[in-house]
Amino acid sequence: MKKNLIILLSAVALTFASCRQEPVRVACVGDSITYGHGIKDRLHDAYPGVLSAMLGEKYDVRNFGVSGTTTMTGTDMPYMNEQAYKDALEFNPQIVTIKLGTNDSKPYNWKESEHFKQDLKTLIASFRALPSKPAIWLCLPVPAMGNAWNINDSVIFNGVIPYIREVAQEENLPLIDLNTPFQGKRQYFPDTIHPNEEGEKLIAEIIFDKIFKR
């Protein structure tokens, strides 16, 4: 009798475990700011890691950032050519944040600007085609506080951001404004381009408030 009771309880426990809801898969797509360039413990202190800690075990947040990558395919380092892009698709996420555009502002990349919108739409379409049918959020890039790595803040503000806004409207996608909250906040950018730990934390908080806060 005791043995049968143990077997029954074990079966109930296994059934309960199999019925538990799987964590919601969140893919953070982006460049070096997503990757966590310059962050000592980037797995925890880049914004995907901070967001993961904020959300807890009910969410599986993955960092698919690649330093130097661009939205446009005719540039020096297109995101859609990277293994991380393939990995993000294979992850079959239920929520996707896309934070690209900073490296597109480089003069030799921005020459391809006429293709920016279509390439961003292609990236969006590849995630929309996944079985998970994810919710996709477009992020406006943070401002550049200098011209390191040939990044141009004027192009970001006057070129990249308007294009992202147009795509969001045309594709009926929500926006997360990561540009306005950082205006005048030079202290968050030690190298003028990449946020420090406090800056990455602020990005995570903005994303959390926009998508997950109830």
C-alpha positions in Angstrom: 0.0 0.0 0.0 2.8 2.4 0.9 4.7 1.6 -2.3 1.5 2.2 -4.3 1.0 5.6 -2.6 4.6 6.6 -3.4 4.1 5.7 -7.1 0.8 7.6 -7.2 2.3 10.7 -5.6 5.3 10.5 -8.0 2.9 10.3 -11.0 1.0 13.3 -9.7 4.2 15.3 -9.3 5.4 14.4 -12.8 2.0 15.4 -14.3 2.1 18.7 -12.4 5.7 19.4 -13.7 4.7 18.7 -17.3 1.8 21.0 -17.0 3.8 23.9 -15.7 3.9 26.8 -18.0 7.2 27.2 -19.9 9.0 30.5 -19.5 8.2 33.2 -22.0 11.0 33.5 -24.5 12.4 37.0 -25.0 15.0 37.8 -27.6 17.0 41.0 -27.4 18.3 41.8 -30.9 20.8 44.5 -31.3 24.4 45.8 -31.7 27.2 46.4 -29.1 24.9 48.3 -26.8 22.7 45.2 -26.5 25.8 42.9 -26.4 27.2 45.0 -23.5 30.4 46.4 -24.9 32.6 47.7 -22.1 30.5 46.1 -19.4 32.6 44.0 -17.1 29.9 41.5 -16.3 27.9 41.9 -19.4 25.8 38.7 -18.9 24.3 40.3 -15.8 24.8 44.0 -16.3 24.0 44.5 -20.0 20.3 45.4 -20.3 19.2 41.9 -21.4 20.7 40.5 -18.2 19.2 43.2 -16.0 15.8 42.7 -17.7 16.1 39.0 -17.0 16.7 39.6 -13.3 13.7 42.0 -13.2 11.4 39.5 -14.9 12.4 36.4 -13.0 12.0 32.7 -13.8 8.8 33.1 -15.7 10.8 34.6 -18.6 13.8 33.3 -20.5 15.6 36.5 -21.7 18.5 35.9 -24.2 21.0 38.4 -25.4 21.5 38.2 -29.2 23.5 41.4 -29.6 26.5 41.6 -31.9 29.0 44.5 -31.7 29.3 46.6 -34.8 26.2 45.3 -36.6 23.8 47.2 -38.8 20.3 47.0 -40.0 21.1 47.4 -43.6 22.5 44.5 -45.6 24.7 46.5 -48.0 26.9 47.7 -45.1 30.1 46.6 -43.4 28.5 44.2 -40.9 24.8 43.4 -41.4 23.1 41.9 -38.4 21.2 39.5 -40.7 24.6 37.9 -41.7 25.5 37.0 -38.2 25.1 33.6 -36.4 23.4 35.4 -33.5 20.6 36.3 -36.0 20.1 32.6 -36.9 20.3 31.7 -33.2 17.6 34.3 -32.4 15.3 32.8 -35.0 16.0 29.3 -33.8 15.1 30.4 -30.2 11.5 30.9 -31.6 10.9 33.9 -29.2 7.5 35.1 -28.1 8.8 38.7 -27.6 11.4 40.4 -29.6 13.1 43.8 -29.0 15.1 45.2 -31.9 17.7 47.9 -31.1 19.7 48.6 -34.2 20.6 51.7 -36.2 23.6 53.2 -34.4 26.2 51.6 -36.7 24.1 52.4 -39.8 24.9 56.1 -39.1 28.5 55.7 -40.0 29.2 57.7 -43.3 30.3 54.6 -45.3 27.2 52.8 -44.1 24.6 55.6 -44.4 25.4 55.7 -48.2 23.0 52.8 -48.3 20.2 54.7 -46.4 17.7 54.2 -49.2 17.6 50.6 -48.2 17.2 51.1 -44.4 13.4 50.8 -44.2 13.1 47.8 -46.5 16.0 45.9 -44.7 14.4 46.6 -41.3 11.1 45.3 -42.7 12.9 42.2 -43.9 14.3 41.6 -40.4 10.8 42.1 -38.9 9.2 39.7 -41.4 11.7 37.0 -40.6 10.6 37.1 -36.9 6.9 37.4 -37.8 7.2 34.2 -39.9 8.2 32.1 -36.8 5.8 29.6 -35.4 5.7 31.6 -32.1 4.3 34.6 -33.9 6.2 37.0 -31.5 5.3 40.4 -30.3 7.9 42.7 -31.8 9.0 46.0 -30.3 11.2 48.5 -32.2 13.7 50.5 -30.1 14.9 54.0 -31.0 18.7 54.0 -30.6 20.3 55.9 -27.7 22.0 59.2 -28.7 25.7 59.3 -29.5 27.6 61.7 -27.3 30.5 61.9 -29.7 31.7 60.6 -33.0 33.8 57.6 -31.9 33.8 54.7 -34.4 32.5 57.2 -37.0 29.1 57.1 -35.4 27.1 60.2 -36.2 24.4 61.4 -33.8 22.9 63.8 -36.3 22.3 60.9 -38.7 20.8 58.8 -35.8 18.4 61.6 -34.8 17.5 63.0 -38.3 17.8 59.8 -40.4 17.7 56.5 -38.5 15.0 57.5 -36.0 12.5 58.9 -38.5 12.9 55.7 -40.6 12.3 53.5 -37.6 9.2 55.5 -36.7 7.9 55.2 -40.3 8.5 51.4 -40.3 6.7 51.1 -36.9 3.7 52.9 -38.3 3.7 51.0 -41.6 4.1 47.6 -39.9 1.8 48.5 -37.0 4.5 47.8 -34.4 5.0 49.5 -31.0 8.0 51.7 -30.3 10.3 52.0 -27.3 11.9 55.4 -27.1 15.5 54.9 -25.8 16.7 58.2 -27.3 14.7 60.9 -25.4 15.5 59.6 -21.9 19.2 59.8 -22.5 19.4 63.3 -24.0 21.9 65.3 -22.0 22.9 62.3 -20.0 26.6 62.2 -21.0 27.5 60.7 -17.6 26.1 57.3 -18.8 28.5 57.1 -21.8 32.1 56.7 -20.7 33.3 56.3 -24.3 30.6 58.6 -25.7 28.8 55.7 -27.4 28.2 52.8 -25.1 26.3 53.1 -21.8 27.9 52.1 -18.6 26.2 49.8 -16.1 23.8 52.5 -14.9 22.9 53.4 -18.5 22.2 49.7 -19.3 20.1 49.5 -16.2 18.0 52.5 -17.3 17.5 50.8 -20.7 16.2 47.7 -19.0 13.9 49.7 -16.8 12.5 51.6 -19.8 11.9 48.3 -21.7 10.4 46.7 -18.6 8.0 49.6 -18.0 6.9 49.7 -21.7 6.4 45.9 -22.2 6.0 44.1 -19.0 4.8 46.5 -16.3 1.2 45.8 -15.3 
